[in-house]
Amino acid sequence: MAERVKYIKRHCKYTEAKIDYIDYKDLSLLKHSLSERFKIMPRRLTGNSKEAQDMVKIAIKRARHMALIPYIVDNKKINNDFWDKAQNK
């Protein structure tokens, strides 16, 4: 019989830090919930709680609307230093 894969128990970074509200302007907080192609990562990978994931989703959508985070990334031109540029502003 095949052995079961044991997964690491992940904990919500936002509840551990006692963050009540995730602001769309705080890109350093949103960075942990985005992939390298700026897609929203699922709860099972980040370990976010349901409430935190909902706040992250809303904050990322607002940041995209305000052009702080790009909507799409070209497959050939992935901008690896985006976060460095965003922090220097």
PDB file of N, CA, C and O in Angstrom:
ATOM      1  N   MET A   1       0.820  -1.180   0.000  1.00  0.00           N
ATOM      2  CA  MET A   1       0.000   0.000   0.000  1.00  0.00           C
ATOM      3  C   MET A   1       0.874   1.257   0.000  1.00  0.00           C
ATOM      4  O   MET A   1       1.967   1.269   0.567  1.00  0.00           O
ATOM      5  N   ALA A   2       0.385   2.287  -0.630  1.00  0.00           N
ATOM      6  CA  ALA A   2       1.146   3.535  -0.693  1.00  0.00           C
ATOM      7  C   ALA A   2       1.071   4.275   0.643  1.00  0.00           C
ATOM      8  O   ALA A   2       0.044   4.274   1.322  1.00  0.00           O
ATOM      9  N   GLU A   3       2.175   4.895   0.989  1.00  0.00           N
ATOM     10  CA  GLU A   3       2.212   5.659   2.236  1.00  0.00           C
ATOM     11  C   GLU A   3       1.525   6.999   2.050  1.00  0.00           C
ATOM     12  O   GLU A   3       1.557   7.587   0.969  1.00  0.00           O
ATOM     13  N   ARG A   4       0.913   7.464   3.104  1.00  0.00           N
ATOM     14  CA  ARG A   4       0.269   8.773   3.052  1.00  0.00           C
ATOM     15  C   ARG A   4       1.323   9.867   3.166  1.00  0.00           C
ATOM     16  O   ARG A   4       2.308   9.738   3.893  1.00  0.00           O
ATOM     17  N   VAL A   5       1.092  10.919   2.443  1.00  0.00           N
ATOM     18  CA  VAL A   5       1.997  12.060   2.484  1.00  0.00           C
ATOM     19  C   VAL A   5       1.629  12.917   3.678  1.00  0.00           C
ATOM     20  O   VAL A   5       0.461  13.267   3.852  1.00  0.00           O
ATOM     21  N   LYS A   6       2.592  13.255   4.492  1.00  0.00           N
ATOM     22  CA  LYS A   6       2.347  14.109   5.647  1.00  0.00           C
ATOM     23  C   LYS A   6       2.668  15.549   5.274  1.00  0.00           C
ATOM     24  O   LYS A   6       3.779  15.868   4.849  1.00  0.00           O
ATOM     25  N   TYR A   7       1.682  16.400   5.441  1.00  0.00           N
ATOM     26  CA  TYR A   7       1.844  17.806   5.107  1.00  0.00           C
ATOM     27  C   TYR A   7       2.218  18.592   6.352  1.00  0.00           C
ATOM     28  O   TYR A   7       1.880  18.215   7.474  1.00  0.00           O
ATOM     29  N   ILE A   8       2.915  19.681   6.131  1.00  0.00           N
ATOM     30  CA  ILE A   8       3.300  20.573   7.224  1.00  0.00           C
ATOM     31  C   ILE A   8       2.096  21.427   7.603  1.00  0.00           C
ATOM     32  O   ILE A   8       1.434  21.993   6.733  1.00  0.00           O
ATOM     33  N   LYS A   9       1.819  21.517   8.874  1.00  0.00           N
ATOM     34  CA  LYS A   9       0.730  22.370   9.357  1.00  0.00           C
ATOM     35  C   LYS A   9       1.164  23.824   9.215  1.00  0.00           C
ATOM     36  O   LYS A   9       2.166  24.238   9.797  1.00  0.00           O
ATOM     37  N   ARG A  10       0.419  24.583   8.454  1.00  0.00           N
ATOM     38  CA  ARG A  10       0.746  25.987   8.232  1.00  0.00           C
ATOM     39  C   ARG A  10      -0.126  26.851   9.130  1.00  0.00           C
ATOM     40  O   ARG A  10      -1.274  26.511   9.418  1.00  0.00           O
ATOM     41  N   HIS A  11       0.431  27.967   9.565  1.00  0.00           N
ATOM     42  CA  HIS A  11      -0.288  28.872  10.451  1.00  0.00           C
ATOM     43  C   HIS A  11      -0.477  30.206   9.748  1.00  0.00           C
ATOM     44  O   HIS A  11       0.345  30.621   8.931  1.00  0.00           O
ATOM     45  N   CYS A  12      -1.556  30.854  10.076  1.00  0.00           N
ATOM     46  CA  CYS A  12      -1.885  32.143   9.465  1.00  0.00           C
ATOM     47  C   CYS A  12      -0.938  33.212  10.002  1.00  0.00           C
ATOM     48  O   CYS A  12      -0.850  33.430  11.210  1.00  0.00           O
ATOM     49  N   LYS A  13      -0.232  33.877   9.086  1.00  0.00           N
ATOM     50  CA  LYS A  13       0.705  34.935   9.472  1.00  0.00           C
ATOM     51  C   LYS A  13      -0.023  36.155  10.031  1.00  0.00           C
ATOM     52  O   LYS A  13       0.501  36.866  10.887  1.00  0.00           O
ATOM     53  N   TYR A  14      -1.218  36.382   9.543  1.00  0.00           N
ATOM     54  CA  TYR A  14      -1.953  37.581   9.915  1.00  0.00           C
ATOM     55  C   TYR A  14      -2.576  37.463  11.305  1.00  0.00           C
ATOM     56  O   TYR A  14      -2.601  38.440  12.053  1.00  0.00           O
ATOM     57  N   THR A  15      -3.074  36.290  11.657  1.00  0.00           N
ATOM     58  CA  THR A  15      -3.638  36.124  12.996  1.00  0.00           C
ATOM     59  C   THR A  15      -2.543  36.021  14.042  1.00  0.00           C
ATOM     60  O   THR A  15      -2.736  36.461  15.176  1.00  0.00           O
ATOM     61  N   GLU A  16      -1.385  35.445  13.686  1.00  0.00           N
ATOM     62  CA  GLU A  16      -0.265  35.394  14.625  1.00  0.00           C
ATOM     63  C   GLU A  16       0.275  36.790  14.924  1.00  0.00           C
ATOM     64  O   GLU A  16       0.695  37.074  16.045  1.00  0.00           O
ATOM     65  N   ALA A  17       0.260  37.665  13.903  1.00  0.00           N
ATOM     66  CA  ALA A  17       0.729  39.039  14.088  1.00  0.00           C
ATOM     67  C   ALA A  17      -0.380  39.941  14.636  1.00  0.00           C
ATOM     68  O   ALA A  17      -0.156  41.132  14.855  1.00  0.00           O
ATOM     69  N   LYS A  18      -1.571  39.386  14.858  1.00  0.00           N
ATOM     70  CA  LYS A  18      -2.730  40.102  15.393  1.00  0.00           C
ATOM     71  C   LYS A  18      -3.101  41.312  14.536  1.00  0.00           C
ATOM     72  O   LYS A  18      -3.321  42.412  15.044  1.00  0.00           O
ATOM     73  N   ILE A  19      -3.164  41.080  13.225  1.00  0.00           N
ATOM     74  CA  ILE A  19      -3.540  42.128  12.286  1.00  0.00           C
ATOM     75  C   ILE A  19      -5.046  42.052  12.071  1.00  0.00           C
ATOM     76  O   ILE A  19      -5.569  41.016  11.658  1.00  0.00           O
ATOM     77  N   ASP A  20      -5.742  43.154  12.353  1.00  0.00           N
ATOM     78  CA  ASP A  20      -7.198  43.188  12.224  1.00  0.00           C
ATOM     79  C   ASP A  20      -7.647  43.567  10.821  1.00  0.00           C
ATOM     80  O   ASP A  20      -8.705  43.135  10.366  1.00  0.00           O
ATOM     81  N   TYR A  21      -6.838  44.379  10.131  1.00  0.00           N
ATOM     82  CA  TYR A  21      -7.222  44.867   8.818  1.00  0.00           C
ATOM     83  C   TYR A  21      -5.990  44.860   7.918  1.00  0.00           C
ATOM     84  O   TYR A  21      -4.919  45.317   8.318  1.00  0.00           O
ATOM     85  N   ILE A  22      -6.145  44.347   6.719  1.00  0.00           N
ATOM     86  CA  ILE A  22      -5.053  44.318   5.744  1.00  0.00           C
ATOM     87  C   ILE A  22      -5.312  45.433   4.747  1.00  0.00           C
ATOM     88  O   ILE A  22      -6.308  45.413   4.023  1.00  0.00           O
ATOM     89  N   ASP A  23      -4.415  46.401   4.712  1.00  0.00           N
ATOM     90  CA  ASP A  23      -4.581  47.572   3.855  1.00  0.00           C
ATOM     91  C   ASP A  23      -4.024  47.284   2.463  1.00  0.00           C
ATOM     92  O   ASP A  23      -3.010  46.598   2.330  1.00  0.00           O
ATOM     93  N   TYR A  24      -4.669  47.795   1.444  1.00  0.00           N
ATOM     94  CA  TYR A  24      -4.227  47.553   0.073  1.00  0.00           C
ATOM     95  C   TYR A  24      -2.937  48.302  -0.245  1.00  0.00           C
ATOM     96  O   TYR A  24      -2.237  47.941  -1.191  1.00  0.00           O
ATOM     97  N   LYS A  25      -2.610  49.338   0.526  1.00  0.00           N
ATOM     98  CA  LYS A  25      -1.404  50.116   0.269  1.00  0.00           C
ATOM     99  C   LYS A  25      -0.152  49.478   0.855  1.00  0.00           C
ATOM    100  O   LYS A  25       0.961  49.861   0.493  1.00  0.00           O
ATOM    101  N   ASP A  26      -0.316  48.511   1.756  1.00  0.00           N
ATOM    102  CA  ASP A  26       0.813  47.850   2.398  1.00  0.00           C
ATOM    103  C   ASP A  26       1.234  46.649   1.558  1.00  0.00           C
ATOM    104  O   ASP A  26       0.765  45.532   1.782  1.00  0.00           O
ATOM    105  N   LEU A  27       2.112  46.880   0.597  1.00  0.00           N
ATOM    106  CA  LEU A  27       2.514  45.825  -0.330  1.00  0.00           C
ATOM    107  C   LEU A  27       3.385  44.766   0.330  1.00  0.00           C
ATOM    108  O   LEU A  27       3.441  43.636  -0.156  1.00  0.00           O
ATOM    109  N   SER A  28       4.055  45.094   1.406  1.00  0.00           N
ATOM    110  CA  SER A  28       4.885  44.083   2.075  1.00  0.00           C
ATOM    111  C   SER A  28       4.029  42.993   2.705  1.00  0.00           C
ATOM    112  O   SER A  28       4.457  41.842   2.781  1.00  0.00           O
ATOM    113  N   LEU A  29       2.827  43.339   3.157  1.00  0.00           N
ATOM    114  CA  LEU A  29       1.909  42.316   3.686  1.00  0.00           C
ATOM    115  C   LEU A  29       1.301  41.483   2.567  1.00  0.00           C
ATOM    116  O   LEU A  29       1.140  40.271   2.710  1.00  0.00           O
ATOM    117  N   LEU A  30       0.969  42.118   1.471  1.00  0.00           N
ATOM    118  CA  LEU A  30       0.331  41.408   0.367  1.00  0.00           C
ATOM    119  C   LEU A  30       1.300  40.510  -0.382  1.00  0.00           C
ATOM    120  O   LEU A  30       0.881  39.572  -1.059  1.00  0.00           O
ATOM    121  N   LYS A  31       2.583  40.789  -0.266  1.00  0.00           N
ATOM    122  CA  LYS A  31       3.611  40.039  -0.985  1.00  0.00           C
ATOM    123  C   LYS A  31       3.596  38.560  -0.633  1.00  0.00           C
ATOM    124  O   LYS A  31       3.896  37.724  -1.485  1.00  0.00           O
ATOM    125  N   HIS A  32       3.254  38.220   0.602  1.00  0.00           N
ATOM    126  CA  HIS A  32       3.266  36.826   1.048  1.00  0.00           C
ATOM    127  C   HIS A  32       2.118  36.013   0.450  1.00  0.00           C
ATOM    128  O   HIS A  32       2.169  34.783   0.437  1.00  0.00           O
ATOM    129  N   SER A  33       1.103  36.685  -0.035  1.00  0.00           N
ATOM    130  CA  SER A  33      -0.060  35.983  -0.569  1.00  0.00           C
ATOM    131  C   SER A  33      -0.132  36.022  -2.087  1.00  0.00           C
ATOM    132  O   SER A  33      -1.155  35.654  -2.664  1.00  0.00           O
ATOM    133  N   LEU A  34       0.935  36.462  -2.741  1.00  0.00           N
ATOM    134  CA  LEU A  34       0.976  36.514  -4.205  1.00  0.00           C
ATOM    135  C   LEU A  34       2.071  35.607  -4.731  1.00  0.00           C
ATOM    136  O   LEU A  34       3.125  35.465  -4.111  1.00  0.00           O
ATOM    137  N   SER A  35       1.814  34.989  -5.886  1.00  0.00           N
ATOM    138  CA  SER A  35       2.840  34.171  -6.524  1.00  0.00           C
ATOM    139  C   SER A  35       3.775  35.085  -7.314  1.00  0.00           C
ATOM    140  O   SER A  35       3.596  36.303  -7.335  1.00  0.00           O
ATOM    141  N   GLU A  36       4.773  34.485  -7.961  1.00  0.00           N
ATOM    142  CA  GLU A  36       5.723  35.295  -8.727  1.00  0.00           C
ATOM    143  C   GLU A  36       5.082  35.901  -9.967  1.00  0.00           C
ATOM    144  O   GLU A  36       5.634  36.828 -10.559  1.00  0.00           O
ATOM    145  N   ARG A  37       3.930  35.389 -10.364  1.00  0.00           N
ATOM    146  CA  ARG A  37       3.193  35.960 -11.492  1.00  0.00           C
ATOM    147  C   ARG A  37       2.033  36.822 -11.014  1.00  0.00           C
ATOM    148  O   ARG A  37       1.125  37.128 -11.786  1.00  0.00           O
ATOM    149  N   PHE A  38       2.060  37.212  -9.747  1.00  0.00           N
ATOM    150  CA  PHE A  38       1.088  38.100  -9.120  1.00  0.00           C
ATOM    151  C   PHE A  38      -0.319  37.518  -9.095  1.00  0.00           C
ATOM    152  O   PHE A  38      -1.299  38.253  -9.210  1.00  0.00           O
ATOM    153  N   LYS A  39      -0.421  36.199  -8.946  1.00  0.00           N
ATOM    154  CA  LYS A  39      -1.715  35.560  -8.757  1.00  0.00           C
ATOM    155  C   LYS A  39      -1.937  35.365  -7.261  1.00  0.00           C
ATOM    156  O   LYS A  39      -0.981  35.201  -6.503  1.00  0.00           O
ATOM    157  N   ILE A  40      -3.185  35.384  -6.842  1.00  0.00           N
ATOM    158  CA  ILE A  40      -3.512  35.183  -5.438  1.00  0.00           C
ATOM    159  C   ILE A  40      -3.315  33.707  -5.101  1.00  0.00           C
ATOM    160  O   ILE A  40      -3.907  32.834  -5.736  1.00  0.00           O
ATOM    161  N   MET A  41      -2.484  33.436  -4.105  1.00  0.00           N
ATOM    162  CA  MET A  41      -2.218  32.057  -3.716  1.00  0.00           C
ATOM    163  C   MET A  41      -3.351  31.524  -2.845  1.00  0.00           C
ATOM    164  O   MET A  41      -3.917  32.276  -2.052  1.00  0.00           O
ATOM    165  N   PRO A  42      -3.696  30.237  -2.976  1.00  0.00           N
ATOM    166  CA  PRO A  42      -4.807  29.675  -2.198  1.00  0.00           C
ATOM    167  C   PRO A  42      -4.456  29.490  -0.730  1.00  0.00           C
ATOM    168  O   PRO A  42      -3.286  29.517  -0.349  1.00  0.00           O
ATOM    169  N   ARG A  43      -5.471  29.302   0.079  1.00  0.00           N
ATOM    170  CA  ARG A  43      -5.311  29.138   1.529  1.00  0.00           C
ATOM    171  C   ARG A  43      -4.490  27.913   1.881  1.00  0.00           C
ATOM    172  O   ARG A  43      -3.739  27.930   2.856  1.00  0.00           O
ATOM    173  N   ARG A  44      -4.621  26.862   1.106  1.00  0.00           N
ATOM    174  CA  ARG A  44      -3.912  25.638   1.447  1.00  0.00           C
ATOM    175  C   ARG A  44      -2.402  25.780   1.300  1.00  0.00           C
ATOM    176  O   ARG A  44      -1.650  25.021   1.911  1.00  0.00           O
ATOM    177  N   LEU A  45      -1.948  26.746   0.496  1.00  0.00           N
ATOM    178  CA  LEU A  45      -0.515  26.988   0.348  1.00  0.00           C
ATOM    179  C   LEU A  45       0.007  28.045   1.327  1.00  0.00           C
ATOM    180  O   LEU A  45       1.126  27.927   1.826  1.00  0.00           O
ATOM    181  N   THR A  46      -0.783  29.056   1.598  1.00  0.00           N
ATOM    182  CA  THR A  46      -0.329  30.126   2.481  1.00  0.00           C
ATOM    183  C   THR A  46      -0.631  29.856   3.937  1.00  0.00           C
ATOM    184  O   THR A  46       0.074  30.355   4.813  1.00  0.00           O
ATOM    185  N   GLY A  47      -1.669  29.073   4.220  1.00  0.00           N
ATOM    186  CA  GLY A  47      -2.049  28.805   5.597  1.00  0.00           C
ATOM    187  C   GLY A  47      -2.908  29.886   6.209  1.00  0.00           C
ATOM    188  O   GLY A  47      -3.097  29.908   7.425  1.00  0.00           O
ATOM    189  N   ASN A  48      -3.431  30.780   5.394  1.00  0.00           N
ATOM    190  CA  ASN A  48      -4.265  31.863   5.910  1.00  0.00           C
ATOM    191  C   ASN A  48      -5.583  31.322   6.452  1.00  0.00           C
ATOM    192  O   ASN A  48      -6.088  30.299   5.988  1.00  0.00           O
ATOM    193  N   SER A  49      -6.128  32.023   7.437  1.00  0.00           N
ATOM    194  CA  SER A  49      -7.462  31.692   7.913  1.00  0.00           C
ATOM    195  C   SER A  49      -8.482  32.224   6.908  1.00  0.00           C
ATOM    196  O   SER A  49      -8.138  32.985   6.003  1.00  0.00           O
ATOM    197  N   LYS A  50      -9.724  31.821   7.076  1.00  0.00           N
ATOM    198  CA  LYS A  50     -10.778  32.244   6.135  1.00  0.00           C
ATOM    199  C   LYS A  50     -10.955  33.752   6.144  1.00  0.00           C
ATOM    200  O   LYS A  50     -11.078  34.370   5.087  1.00  0.00           O
ATOM    201  N   GLU A  51     -10.969  34.349   7.331  1.00  0.00           N
ATOM    202  CA  GLU A  51     -11.157  35.800   7.443  1.00  0.00           C
ATOM    203  C   GLU A  51      -9.971  36.550   6.835  1.00  0.00           C
ATOM    204  O   GLU A  51     -10.153  37.546   6.136  1.00  0.00           O
ATOM    205  N   ALA A  52      -8.762  36.069   7.103  1.00  0.00           N
ATOM    206  CA  ALA A  52      -7.576  36.733   6.566  1.00  0.00           C
ATOM    207  C   ALA A  52      -7.513  36.593   5.054  1.00  0.00           C
ATOM    208  O   ALA A  52      -7.125  37.533   4.360  1.00  0.00           O
ATOM    209  N   GLN A  53      -7.893  35.418   4.534  1.00  0.00           N
ATOM    210  CA  GLN A  53      -7.871  35.224   3.088  1.00  0.00           C
ATOM    211  C   GLN A  53      -8.878  36.133   2.398  1.00  0.00           C
ATOM    212  O   GLN A  53      -8.606  36.635   1.308  1.00  0.00           O
ATOM    213  N   ASP A  54     -10.029  36.351   3.009  1.00  0.00           N
ATOM    214  CA  ASP A  54     -11.009  37.274   2.439  1.00  0.00           C
ATOM    215  C   ASP A  54     -10.478  38.706   2.426  1.00  0.00           C
ATOM    216  O   ASP A  54     -10.664  39.429   1.446  1.00  0.00           O
ATOM    217  N   MET A  55      -9.817  39.119   3.513  1.00  0.00           N
ATOM    218  CA  MET A  55      -9.234  40.465   3.554  1.00  0.00           C
ATOM    219  C   MET A  55      -8.104  40.606   2.537  1.00  0.00           C
ATOM    220  O   MET A  55      -7.968  41.654   1.906  1.00  0.00           O
ATOM    221  N   VAL A  56      -7.300  39.567   2.376  1.00  0.00           N
ATOM    222  CA  VAL A  56      -6.210  39.596   1.396  1.00  0.00           C
ATOM    223  C   VAL A  56      -6.775  39.713  -0.011  1.00  0.00           C
ATOM    224  O   VAL A  56      -6.267  40.481  -0.828  1.00  0.00           O
ATOM    225  N   LYS A  57      -7.821  38.954  -0.291  1.00  0.00           N
ATOM    226  CA  LYS A  57      -8.439  38.979  -1.619  1.00  0.00           C
ATOM    227  C   LYS A  57      -8.937  40.375  -1.952  1.00  0.00           C
ATOM    228  O   LYS A  57      -8.695  40.875  -3.051  1.00  0.00           O
ATOM    229  N   ILE A  58      -9.625  41.000  -1.021  1.00  0.00           N
ATOM    230  CA  ILE A  58     -10.162  42.340  -1.254  1.00  0.00           C
ATOM    231  C   ILE A  58      -9.032  43.360  -1.397  1.00  0.00           C
ATOM    232  O   ILE A  58      -9.096  44.245  -2.250  1.00  0.00           O
ATOM    233  N   ALA A  59      -8.001  43.235  -0.563  1.00  0.00           N
ATOM    234  CA  ALA A  59      -6.883  44.179  -0.618  1.00  0.00           C
ATOM    235  C   ALA A  59      -6.109  44.056  -1.927  1.00  0.00           C
ATOM    236  O   ALA A  59      -5.700  45.068  -2.496  1.00  0.00           O
ATOM    237  N   ILE A  60      -5.905  42.842  -2.408  1.00  0.00           N
ATOM    238  CA  ILE A  60      -5.186  42.650  -3.666  1.00  0.00           C
ATOM    239  C   ILE A  60      -6.001  43.194  -4.829  1.00  0.00           C
ATOM    240  O   ILE A  60      -5.444  43.817  -5.733  1.00  0.00           O
ATOM    241  N   LYS A  61      -7.296  42.971  -4.821  1.00  0.00           N
ATOM    242  CA  LYS A  61      -8.139  43.502  -5.893  1.00  0.00           C
ATOM    243  C   LYS A  61      -8.150  45.029  -5.889  1.00  0.00           C
ATOM    244  O   LYS A  61      -8.158  45.655  -6.948  1.00  0.00           O
ATOM    245  N   ARG A  62      -8.148  45.622  -4.704  1.00  0.00           N
ATOM    246  CA  ARG A  62      -8.088  47.089  -4.621  1.00  0.00           C
ATOM    247  C   ARG A  62      -6.736  47.614  -5.082  1.00  0.00           C
ATOM    248  O   ARG A  62      -6.668  48.638  -5.762  1.00  0.00           O
ATOM    249  N   ALA A  63      -5.662  46.923  -4.720  1.00  0.00           N
ATOM    250  CA  ALA A  63      -4.322  47.348  -5.139  1.00  0.00           C
ATOM    251  C   ALA A  63      -4.171  47.231  -6.648  1.00  0.00           C
ATOM    252  O   ALA A  63      -3.509  48.064  -7.268  1.00  0.00           O
ATOM    253  N   ARG A  64      -4.765  46.225  -7.241  1.00  0.00           N
ATOM    254  CA  ARG A  64      -4.732  46.100  -8.701  1.00  0.00           C
ATOM    255  C   ARG A  64      -5.518  47.230  -9.350  1.00  0.00           C
ATOM    256  O   ARG A  64      -5.100  47.779 -10.369  1.00  0.00           O
ATOM    257  N   HIS A  65      -6.647  47.571  -8.765  1.00  0.00           N
ATOM    258  CA  HIS A  65      -7.459  48.658  -9.318  1.00  0.00           C
ATOM    259  C   HIS A  65      -6.727  49.998  -9.231  1.00  0.00           C
ATOM    260  O   HIS A  65      -6.877  50.846 -10.109  1.00  0.00           O
ATOM    261  N   MET A  66      -5.939  50.187  -8.177  1.00  0.00           N
ATOM    262  CA  MET A  66      -5.170  51.426  -8.014  1.00  0.00           C
ATOM    263  C   MET A  66      -3.816  51.367  -8.720  1.00  0.00           C
ATOM    264  O   MET A  66      -3.016  52.294  -8.595  1.00  0.00           O
ATOM    265  N   ALA A  67      -3.549  50.287  -9.462  1.00  0.00           N
ATOM    266  CA  ALA A  67      -2.325  50.092 -10.257  1.00  0.00           C
ATOM    267  C   ALA A  67      -1.077  49.977  -9.388  1.00  0.00           C
ATOM    268  O   ALA A  67       0.011  50.357  -9.822  1.00  0.00           O
ATOM    269  N   LEU A  68      -1.216  49.462  -8.174  1.00  0.00           N
ATOM    270  CA  LEU A  68      -0.052  49.186  -7.339  1.00  0.00           C
ATOM    271  C   LEU A  68       0.531  47.803  -7.637  1.00  0.00           C
ATOM    272  O   LEU A  68       1.726  47.567  -7.461  1.00  0.00           O
ATOM    273  N   ILE A  69      -0.335  46.899  -8.090  1.00  0.00           N
ATOM    274  CA  ILE A  69       0.053  45.545  -8.466  1.00  0.00           C
ATOM    275  C   ILE A  69      -0.487  45.303  -9.866  1.00  0.00           C
ATOM    276  O   ILE A  69      -1.628  45.670 -10.146  1.00  0.00           O
ATOM    277  N   PRO A  70       0.297  44.693 -10.758  1.00  0.00           N
ATOM    278  CA  PRO A  70      -0.208  44.461 -12.114  1.00  0.00           C
ATOM    279  C   PRO A  70      -1.285  43.377 -12.150  1.00  0.00           C
ATOM    280  O   PRO A  70      -1.291  42.457 -11.331  1.00  0.00           O
ATOM    281  N   TYR A  71      -2.190  43.507 -13.115  1.00  0.00           N
ATOM    282  CA  TYR A  71      -3.223  42.485 -13.311  1.00  0.00           C
ATOM    283  C   TYR A  71      -2.623  41.218 -13.915  1.00  0.00           C
ATOM    284  O   TYR A  71      -2.817  40.116 -13.402  1.00  0.00           O
ATOM    285  N   ILE A  72      -1.892  41.398 -15.013  1.00  0.00           N
ATOM    286  CA  ILE A  72      -1.307  40.260 -15.708  1.00  0.00           C
ATOM    287  C   ILE A  72       0.174  40.499 -15.914  1.00  0.00           C
ATOM    288  O   ILE A  72       0.644  41.636 -15.938  1.00  0.00           O
ATOM    289  N   VAL A  73       0.898  39.400 -16.061  1.00  0.00           N
ATOM    290  CA  VAL A  73       2.335  39.475 -16.307  1.00  0.00           C
ATOM    291  C   VAL A  73       2.610  38.706 -17.583  1.00  0.00           C
ATOM    292  O   VAL A  73       2.113  37.594 -17.761  1.00  0.00           O
ATOM    293  N   ASP A  74       3.396  39.288 -18.469  1.00  0.00           N
ATOM    294  CA  ASP A  74       3.757  38.633 -19.716  1.00  0.00           C
ATOM    295  C   ASP A  74       4.611  37.404 -19.411  1.00  0.00           C
ATOM    296  O   ASP A  74       5.496  37.455 -18.556  1.00  0.00           O
ATOM    297  N   ASN A  75       4.348  36.310 -20.104  1.00  0.00           N
ATOM    298  CA  ASN A  75       5.088  35.078 -19.862  1.00  0.00           C
ATOM    299  C   ASN A  75       6.576  35.233 -20.156  1.00  0.00           C
ATOM    300  O   ASN A  75       7.403  34.604 -19.496  1.00  0.00           O
ATOM    301  N   LYS A  76       6.923  36.050 -21.121  1.00  0.00           N
ATOM    302  CA  LYS A  76       8.325  36.197 -21.517  1.00  0.00           C
ATOM    303  C   LYS A  76       9.050  37.260 -20.706  1.00  0.00           C
ATOM    304  O   LYS A  76      10.274  37.217 -20.578  1.00  0.00           O
ATOM    305  N   LYS A  77       8.313  38.204 -20.164  1.00  0.00           N
ATOM    306  CA  LYS A  77       8.935  39.324 -19.448  1.00  0.00           C
ATOM    307  C   LYS A  77       8.428  39.374 -18.015  1.00  0.00           C
ATOM    308  O   LYS A  77       7.607  40.224 -17.672  1.00  0.00           O
ATOM    309  N   ILE A  78       8.913  38.473 -17.186  1.00  0.00           N
ATOM    310  CA  ILE A  78       8.531  38.487 -15.782  1.00  0.00           C
ATOM    311  C   ILE A  78       9.437  39.476 -15.061  1.00  0.00           C
ATOM    312  O   ILE A  78      10.661  39.363 -15.116  1.00  0.00           O
ATOM    313  N   ASN A  79       8.840  40.426 -14.399  1.00  0.00           N
ATOM    314  CA  ASN A  79       9.576  41.481 -13.715  1.00  0.00           C
ATOM    315  C   ASN A  79       9.928  41.009 -12.306  1.00  0.00           C
ATOM    316  O   ASN A  79       9.101  41.097 -11.398  1.00  0.00           O
ATOM    317  N   ASN A  80      11.149  40.510 -12.118  1.00  0.00           N
ATOM    318  CA  ASN A  80      11.552  39.944 -10.836  1.00  0.00           C
ATOM    319  C   ASN A  80      11.812  40.996  -9.767  1.00  0.00           C
ATOM    320  O   ASN A  80      11.664  40.713  -8.578  1.00  0.00           O
ATOM    321  N   ASP A  81      12.190  42.184 -10.162  1.00  0.00           N
ATOM    322  CA  ASP A  81      12.524  43.205  -9.177  1.00  0.00           C
ATOM    323  C   ASP A  81      11.367  44.179  -8.951  1.00  0.00           C
ATOM    324  O   ASP A  81      11.604  45.338  -8.610  1.00  0.00           O
ATOM    325  N   PHE A  82      10.135  43.739  -9.133  1.00  0.00           N
ATOM    326  CA  PHE A  82       8.975  44.610  -8.935  1.00  0.00           C
ATOM    327  C   PHE A  82       8.880  45.077  -7.487  1.00  0.00           C
ATOM    328  O   PHE A  82       8.609  46.249  -7.225  1.00  0.00           O
ATOM    329  N   TRP A  83       9.102  44.163  -6.551  1.00  0.00           N
ATOM    330  CA  TRP A  83       8.968  44.504  -5.137  1.00  0.00           C
ATOM    331  C   TRP A  83      10.051  45.493  -4.708  1.00  0.00           C
ATOM    332  O   TRP A  83       9.806  46.338  -3.847  1.00  0.00           O
ATOM    333  N   ASP A  84      11.242  45.397  -5.296  1.00  0.00           N
ATOM    334  CA  ASP A  84      12.293  46.354  -4.972  1.00  0.00           C
ATOM    335  C   ASP A  84      11.911  47.751  -5.440  1.00  0.00           C
ATOM    336  O   ASP A  84      12.132  48.733  -4.731  1.00  0.00           O
ATOM    337  N   LYS A  85      11.345  47.836  -6.620  1.00  0.00           N
ATOM    338  CA  LYS A  85      10.910  49.135  -7.132  1.00  0.00           C
ATOM    339  C   LYS A  85       9.759  49.696  -6.315  1.00  0.00           C
ATOM    340  O   LYS A  85       9.693  50.901  -6.073  1.00  0.00           O
ATOM    341  N   ALA A  86       8.853  48.826  -5.889  1.00  0.00           N
ATOM    342  CA  ALA A  86       7.686  49.275  -5.129  1.00  0.00           C
ATOM    343  C   ALA A  86       8.089  49.779  -3.748  1.00  0.00           C
ATOM    344  O   ALA A  86       7.478  50.719  -3.241  1.00  0.00           O
ATOM    345  N   GLN A  87       9.093  49.183  -3.132  1.00  0.00           N
ATOM    346  CA  GLN A  87       9.527  49.604  -1.802  1.00  0.00           C
ATOM    347  C   GLN A  87      10.315  50.904  -1.842  1.00  0.00           C
ATOM    348  O   GLN A  87      10.349  51.634  -0.852  1.00  0.00           O
ATOM    349  N   ASN A  88      10.950  51.207  -2.972  1.00  0.00           N
ATOM    350  CA  ASN A  88      11.766  52.418  -3.091  1.00  0.00           C
ATOM    351  C   ASN A  88      10.932  53.655  -3.381  1.00  0.00           C
ATOM    352  O   ASN A  88      11.446  54.771  -3.311  1.00  0.00           O
ATOM    353  N   LYS A  89       9.647  53.481  -3.708  1.00  0.00           N
ATOM    354  CA  LYS A  89       8.793  54.643  -4.016  1.00  0.00           C
ATOM    355  C   LYS A  89       8.490  55.444  -2.783  1.00  0.00           C
ATOM    356  O   LYS A  89       7.787  56.452  -2.858  1.00  0.00           O
TER     357      LYS A  89
END
